[in-house]
Each structure stands twice: as structure tokens, then as C-alpha cells.
Amino acid sequence: MLNTGTNRQEKMELVIIENLVPKDHLLRKIDRYIDFSFINEICRPYYCENIGRPAIEPEIMFRMLFIGYLYG
């Protein structure tokens, strides 16, 4: 089906991510009680400071793996 471009956005919608996640959600509880910042310090020797592309922080990668493990 070919769209003719008549469906244009007329209003702006404000979405606040904090409002999308319930206050008693498991991931909020984990974030409140577990400090994952130690992972960056553990992994620091394995990353080069001046060669290559900037990497995703190891803490973020660990959080993504953790969520994948929890939610399968």
C-alpha cells in the first residue's frame, strides 16, 4: 500500500520514561540496592585509553546482560 504523506504529526506528545515504569518494578529495586559502578573499575585495565573507537561502558553492558538473564 502506498502512503501519500497525508498522515502528518499534528501534536507533540510528551513521554517521561520514569512514568512508564511502575514504582515497585523489580529493576527499580535492583537499581536502588545494587551499585554496579565497581564493574567499570574492574574492566578498566582491559580497555585502551587512546586507540580504537569509544566502547560502551562495561557497567551498561553488564546491566544489559543482567536484564537478559532475568527476563530470558
Number of C-alpha atoms within 10 A of each C-alpha: 3 4 6 6 6 6 7 6 7 6 6 6 7 6 8 8 7 8 8 8 12 10 11 8 9 12 13 12 11 11 11 9 8 8 10 14 11 10 15 14 10 11 12 12 9 7 12 11 10 7 7 8 8 10 9 8 12 19 18 14 13 14 13 12 13 12 12 10 9 10 7 7
